[in-house]
Amino acid sequence: MIIKNYSKFVKLARNMLLHPRRYFEIVHVIQKLTNATIFQIGIIGKDLYSNMNLHEHIKKSHVQCEDQNLIFAGMPESPLLYLLVRILKPDIIVETGVASGLTSTFILQALHDNKKGRLYSIDLSKIDGVAYPKGYFLEGGETGVIPRGGESGWMIPLELRYRWTLISGRTSEKLLPLLEELEHIDIFLHDSEHSYKNMLFEYQSVLPYIRRGGGNVES
Ligand SMILES: C[S@@+](CC[C@H](N)C(=O)[O-])C[C@H]1O[C@@H](n2cnc3c(N)ncnc32)[C@H](O)[C@@H]1O
């Protein structure tokens, strides 16, 4: 599955977590993408909305960032990733770009609820207050600053990490060796450096490894 008009997709998904009444619009998108029935999506959506631990955890992580005057970077459509992962039931997901770990948290929650699958994430972390050499981050490094003392994925609940492998470094160095090791993947999520060069590199690297029926999601 390739999601083409992603900006429209994102608009629909935005605020989903905070405004559950938009849920019905999301259901429509998910139905189109996956052929799941309203009934199936409803049951999975309920799992997400009734997970108060997750909502509280995300709120607390927001506050922690605000306390340090940092923008809490994270894809607003993360709840939609939860629904997609629950429905598609992938074995292997690769994401690039973790920062605080909002997308990773929703993906890992879905894998936990599916009782199967593993997430591999690659991130070149940018910690608040650390002086990086000029040119160390090209594009993308400015949007995902991690609070002082934190690390990539600091907000991911400990109880969800058992299905997670974090690889620290640049995707240009780490992605191909990971793909070779995995041999095939089911879903790829790009959210690292959004330069044309890097996005092209990531997509071209990943496409031969995506299993038939698998998907590519971009930010
Ligand atoms: C937009 S943030 C990721 C946000 C995360 N996906 C979420 O929604 O919760 C982008 C992340 O990619 C990292 N990054 C930037 N350039 C990178 C590169 N070349 N390779 C790997 N990670 C990179 C940034 O430092 C940052 O941690």
The ligand as a Tripos MOL2 file, in Angstrom:
@<TRIPOS>MOLECULE
LIG
   27    29     1     0     0
SMALL
NO_CHARGES

@<TRIPOS>ATOM
      1 C1         10.4990   15.0260   12.7640 C.3       1 LIG1
      2 S1         11.5370   14.2210   13.8960 S.3       1 LIG1
      3 C2         10.7960   12.6210   14.0730 C.3       1 LIG1
      4 C3          9.4840   12.6640   14.8140 C.3       1 LIG1
      5 C4          8.8690   11.3110   15.0820 C.3       1 LIG1
      6 N1          8.7160   10.5000   13.8770 N.3       1 LIG1
      7 C5          7.4840   11.4800   15.6860 C.2       1 LIG1
      8 O1          6.5410   11.8340   14.9550 O.co2     1 LIG1
      9 O2          7.3700   11.2830   16.8820 O.co2     1 LIG1
     10 C6         12.9320   13.9000   12.8860 C.3       1 LIG1
     11 C7         14.0340   13.0860   13.5770 C.3       1 LIG1
     12 O3         14.9720   12.6400   12.5940 O.3       1 LIG1
     13 C8         16.2920   12.9270   13.0300 C.3       1 LIG1
     14 N2         17.1460   13.0320   11.8550 N.ar      1 LIG1
     15 C9         17.4670   14.1350   11.1250 C.ar      1 LIG1
     16 N3         18.2900   13.8050   10.1120 N.ar      1 LIG1
     17 C10        18.4910   12.4660   10.1900 C.ar      1 LIG1
     18 C11        19.2510   11.5280    9.4270 C.ar      1 LIG1
     19 N4         19.9740   11.9120    8.3680 N.pl3     1 LIG1
     20 N5         19.2190   10.2220    9.7830 N.ar      1 LIG1
     21 C12        18.4940    9.8170   10.8610 C.ar      1 LIG1
     22 N6         17.7600   10.6630   11.6330 N.ar      1 LIG1
     23 C13        17.7530   11.9600   11.3030 C.ar      1 LIG1
     24 C14        16.1140   14.2290   13.8150 C.3       1 LIG1
     25 O4         17.2220   14.5220   14.6540 O.3       1 LIG1
     26 C15        14.8380   13.8950   14.5780 C.3       1 LIG1
     27 O5         15.1390   13.1350   15.7200 O.3       1 LIG1
@<TRIPOS>BOND
     1     1     2 1
     2     2     3 1
     3     2    10 1
     4     3     4 1
     5     4     5 1
     6     5     6 1
     7     5     7 1
     8     7     8 2
     9     7     9 1
    10    10    11 1
    11    11    12 1
    12    11    26 1
    13    12    13 1
    14    13    14 1
    15    13    24 1
    16    14    15 ar
    17    14    23 ar
    18    15    16 ar
    19    16    17 ar
    20    17    18 ar
    21    17    23 ar
    22    18    19 1
    23    18    20 ar
    24    20    21 ar
    25    21    22 ar
    26    22    23 ar
    27    24    25 1
    28    24    26 1
    29    26    27 1
@<TRIPOS>SUBSTRUCTURE
     1 LIG1         1 GROUP 0 **** ****
